[in-house]
Structure formats: structure tokens, C-alpha cells
């Protein structure tokens, strides 16, 4: 195993955990100086970008990879000035895109094998 593999898995799991969380938990997470809903998406960029490689080396299943990449695609579709209202506290609670992100993240977390390196806190 590459010594960096646990780091890649940890980053993916941490990203999925906050994206899978209920809106109130997400709001509390970003309700700090300098943070916004955009940070939830930005924290998923690297794990989503690594998903193809992680699948190729057997760290994650194709199903997890597809969900991680789909979340990234949703964030891209939700981005831009015309979609600014989708990045508010209210949107975290009511926007269908955010609901789909939570569903995909929860599914991906459920698919990760308990005990895999970096998944110690997966419930």
C-alpha cells in the first residue's frame, strides 16, 4: 500500500461525512468566520478528483467513485453567479440539489467497507 492511500481515503470520508450530514449540521460547520456553503463543495474537489485513481487501485468501488464524481458534477451545475441563492443557509435546507448531494454522500459512505483505512469513523 502506498503510504499516502490512508490520506486519500481520509479526505474522501471526511468530505462525504459533512456532505451526508443533516442541513443543521452543515450550517453549524460553515457558521464560522470566513466559511460558507461554497467551502463544502471546495472540500470535495480533491477527493472527487482522486476517485478515479482510488477506484483503479482498489481503494473504493466503482459505485463509490460514481457517487463522488456525481456530487462534484452537481456542485458544478449549481455554481455561478446565477445560482448564488443555492449557496445560502436556507438553500442547504431546501434546495433539491443539496438534498441529492446528501443522498449520494450517504450512499457512498454506506458502500465503503467498515474497517478500511481512513474509514474508522464511518457509521
GIVEN-V348367 format. One record per pair of residues at least 24 apart in sequence whose C-alpha atoms are under 7 Angstrom apart, sorted by the first residue. I is the first residue (numbers start at 0). J is the second residue. If there is no record, write none. Layout:
# GIVEN-V348367
i->I j->J
i->I j->J
This chain:
# GIVEN-V348367
i->5 j->116
i->5 j->117
i->7 j->46
i->8 j->116
i->8 j->117
i->9 j->117
i->9 j->118
i->10 j->46
i->11 j->46
i->12 j->118
i->14 j->42
i->14 j->43
i->15 j->104
i->15 j->108
i->18 j->100
i->18 j->101
i->18 j->104
i->19 j->101
i->19 j->102
i->19 j->104
i->19 j->105
i->20 j->101
i->22 j->91
i->22 j->92
i->26 j->88
i->36 j->86
i->36 j->87
i->37 j->86
i->40 j->74
i->44 j->71
i->47 j->71
i->59 j->111
i->63 j->107
i->63 j->110
i->66 j->103
i->66 j->107
i->70 j->100
i->70 j->103
